[in-house]
Amino acid sequence: MYKKLILILLLGTFLSATSLKVAVAANVRFAFDEISKEYEKMSGVKIHAIVSSSGKLTAQIQHGAPFDLFLSANMKYPEYLYERKLATTKPKIYAYGTLVLWSLNKKVDVSLEGLKDKYIKKIAIPNPKTAPYGVQGLKVLEKYGLKKLLYSKIVFGESVSQANQYIYSRSADIGITAKSVVLSPKMRGVGVFKELNTDDYSPIKQGIVILKYGENKNKKKSLDFYNFIFSKEGQKILKKYGYIIP
């Protein structure tokens, strides 16, 4: 992790003054890419996204990574950073995430009941230790008495992105992931997905903060991009990717 952090620090040194570095939770990367492009057209400010699990990004920020903003997959990590004065804005919900079952295996019944099928050997889920979507995914399985039954088949990806890779490469027969992934331009129409009932898990409150680095180095640009995410255009893009808007 520390080697990666050194590379990030070096990258920060060479980026121009007309750019922002944003830590982005893996589930929101596709929507974020579109938001960034729209903002870049309008402002001329280049947005550099550093994508990983919310937990890993938080650890990097704690160790001095030069990020201006942080879009997390939950409120826990932004609140943690705010309490330690590593974030300068109070955590705010920018969207609510939703879960889906997704499979590229034509033999699989894409449903919770279908997870018991003999054809299913591996089930991909983001790691609940670092990825909030994994926490809620396991809650759904537990509610329906499936967690213990299927635990030996579960493969954990360190983030939503890695869980997606397992599903997309068919290393896993099916998986639980973010709805925003299956609605992205690259994945739309690929395989079959089914949205999980939002009553079966806690709302995935996704939080954003401006970080101490952004406040000190790029205050005006950081605040401007932060406001753009909450603008009509920014919220419209998030909604397009299946997020529920606050």
C-alpha positions in Angstrom: 0.0 0.0 0.0 2.8 2.4 0.9 4.5 1.9 -2.6 1.2 2.9 -4.1 0.9 5.9 -1.8 4.4 7.1 -2.9 3.4 6.9 -6.5 0.2 8.9 -5.7 2.3 11.5 -3.9 4.6 11.8 -6.9 1.7 12.1 -9.3 0.3 14.9 -7.2 3.6 16.8 -7.6 3.4 16.8 -11.4 -0.3 17.5 -11.9 -1.1 21.0 -13.1 -2.8 23.7 -11.1 -5.8 23.3 -13.4 -6.7 19.9 -12.1 -8.4 18.1 -9.2 -7.6 14.7 -7.8 -10.7 12.9 -6.5 -10.9 9.7 -4.5 -13.8 7.7 -5.9 -15.5 4.6 -4.5 -15.6 1.9 -7.1 -19.4 1.7 -7.3 -19.7 5.2 -8.6 -16.9 5.3 -11.1 -19.0 5.1 -14.2 -21.4 7.9 -13.1 -18.4 9.9 -11.9 -16.7 9.6 -15.3 -19.7 11.2 -17.0 -20.0 13.9 -14.3 -16.3 14.7 -14.7 -16.5 15.0 -18.5 -19.4 17.4 -18.2 -17.6 19.5 -15.6 -14.4 19.6 -17.6 -16.3 20.9 -20.7 -17.8 23.6 -18.6 -14.8 24.6 -16.5 -11.6 23.5 -18.2 -10.5 21.9 -15.0 -9.2 18.3 -15.5 -10.5 15.7 -13.0 -8.3 12.8 -12.1 -10.2 9.9 -10.4 -8.4 7.5 -8.1 -10.8 4.5 -7.8 -10.8 1.9 -5.1 -12.8 0.6 -2.2 -13.9 3.3 0.3 -11.9 1.6 3.1 -8.7 1.6 1.1 -9.1 5.2 -0.1 -9.7 6.3 3.5 -6.4 4.6 4.6 -4.5 6.4 1.8 -6.0 9.7 2.8 -4.9 9.1 6.4 -1.4 8.5 5.1 -1.3 11.8 3.3 -2.5 11.0 -0.2 -3.0 14.4 -2.0 -6.7 14.1 -2.9 -9.0 17.1 -3.1 -12.3 15.4 -2.6 -13.6 12.0 -1.6 -16.8 10.3 -2.9 -17.4 7.4 -0.6 -19.8 4.4 -0.8 -21.1 5.2 2.7 -21.1 7.9 5.3 -18.9 6.0 7.8 -15.6 6.8 6.1 -16.3 10.5 5.4 -17.4 11.0 9.0 -14.3 9.2 10.2 -12.1 11.6 8.2 -14.1 14.7 9.3 -13.8 13.7 13.0 -10.0 13.6 12.5 -9.9 16.9 10.7 -8.8 15.4 7.5 -12.0 16.6 5.8 -13.1 20.2 6.0 -16.7 19.9 5.0 -19.3 18.0 7.0 -20.2 14.7 5.2 -23.2 15.1 2.9 -25.2 12.4 1.1 -24.9 12.8 -2.7 -26.8 9.7 -3.6 -28.3 6.4 -2.3 -26.9 3.3 -3.9 -28.9 0.2 -4.8 -28.0 -3.5 -5.1 -28.5 -6.0 -7.9 -27.8 -9.6 -8.6 -25.9 -9.9 -11.9 -24.8 -12.9 -14.0 -23.4 -13.7 -17.4 -24.2 -17.4 -17.0 -27.2 -18.3 -19.1 -27.9 -21.4 -17.0 -28.4 -19.3 -13.8 -31.7 -18.2 -12.4 -30.9 -14.6 -11.4 -32.8 -14.5 -8.1 -32.2 -15.0 -4.4 -33.8 -18.4 -4.6 -31.7 -19.2 -7.7 -28.5 -18.8 -5.7 -29.2 -22.3 -4.3 -29.0 -23.8 -7.8 -26.4 -26.6 -8.3 -25.0 -24.7 -11.4 -23.7 -21.9 -9.1 -20.2 -22.7 -7.8 -19.0 -19.1 -7.1 -20.8 -16.0 -5.9 -19.0 -12.7 -6.1 -19.5 -10.0 -3.4 -17.4 -6.9 -2.6 -15.4 -7.4 0.6 -17.5 -6.1 3.6 -14.3 -5.1 5.4 -13.6 -2.3 2.9 -16.7 -2.0 0.7 -20.1 -0.9 2.0 -21.9 -2.7 -0.8 -20.4 -5.9 0.5 -21.8 -5.2 4.0 -25.3 -4.7 2.6 -25.1 -7.6 0.2 -24.3 -10.0 3.1 -27.3 -8.5 5.0 -29.6 -9.5 2.2 -28.3 -13.1 2.2 -28.5 -13.3 6.0 -32.1 -12.0 6.0 -33.2 -14.9 3.7 -31.1 -17.5 5.6 -28.6 -17.8 2.7 -25.4 -16.6 4.3 -24.4 -19.7 6.1 -25.7 -21.9 3.3 -23.8 -20.2 0.6 -20.7 -18.9 2.4 -18.3 -21.5 1.1 -19.2 -20.3 -2.5 -18.6 -16.6 -1.9 -15.6 -15.0 -3.4 -14.8 -11.5 -2.1 -13.6 -8.7 -4.3 -11.7 -6.0 -2.5 -14.1 -3.5 -4.1 -17.2 -3.4 -6.3 -14.8 -3.2 -9.3 -13.1 -6.5 -8.5 -16.4 -8.2 -7.8 -17.5 -7.0 -11.2 -14.4 -8.5 -12.8 -15.2 -11.9 -11.3 -18.7 -11.7 -12.6 -17.8 -10.3 -16.1 -15.0 -12.8 -16.6 -17.3 -15.6 -15.4 -14.9 -16.6 -12.7 -18.0 -16.3 -10.6 -21.4 -17.5 -11.8 -23.3 -14.7 -10.3 -22.7 -11.8 -7.9 -24.1 -8.9 -5.9 -23.0 -5.5 -7.2 -24.1 -1.9 -7.6 -27.0 -1.1 -10.0 -24.8 1.8 -11.4 -22.5 -0.8 -12.9 -25.1 -2.7 -15.0 -26.5 0.6 -16.2 -23.2 1.9 -17.4 -22.6 2.3 -21.2 -20.0 -0.6 -21.2 -22.2 -3.0 -19.3 -25.7 -2.1 -20.3 -27.3 -5.2 -21.8 -24.5 -7.5 -20.8 -25.8 -10.5 -19.0 -28.9 -10.4 -16.8 -29.5 -8.5 -13.6 -32.2 -8.2 -11.0 -32.6 -5.4 -8.6 -32.8 -6.4 -4.9 -35.6 -5.1 -2.8 -34.4 -2.0 -0.9 -36.4 -3.1 2.1 -34.0 -6.0 2.6 -31.0 -3.9 3.4 -30.1 -0.6 5.0 -30.1 2.5 2.6 -26.6 2.9 1.1 -26.0 6.5 2.0 -23.1 7.7 -0.2 -21.2 10.6 1.3 -18.9 13.3 -0.1 -16.4 15.6 1.6 -13.8 18.2 0.6 -10.5 17.0 2.1 -8.0 19.0 4.0 -5.6 18.9 1.0 -8.2 20.2 -1.4 -9.1 23.0 1.1 -5.5 24.1 1.3 -4.3 23.7 -2.2 -7.4 24.0 -4.5 -10.1 25.5 -2.4 -12.1 27.3 -5.1 -11.9 24.5 -7.6 -12.7 21.9 -5.0 -15.8 23.8 -3.9 -16.9 24.5 -7.4 -16.8 20.8 -8.4 -18.4 19.8 -5.1 -21.3 22.1 -6.0 -21.5 20.7 -9.5 -22.1 17.2 -8.2 -25.2 18.6 -6.3 -26.3 20.6 -9.3 -29.3 19.7 -11.5 -26.9 18.3 -14.1 -24.8 16.3 -11.7 -27.9 14.8 -9.9 -29.5 13.9 -13.3 -26.4 11.9 -14.2 -26.4 10.0 -10.9 -30.1 9.2 -11.3 -29.4 7.9 -14.8 -27.1 5.4 -13.3 -29.7 4.0 -10.9 -28.9 6.1 -7.8 -31.7 7.4 -5.7 -31.3 11.1 -5.2 -31.6 12.6 -1.7 
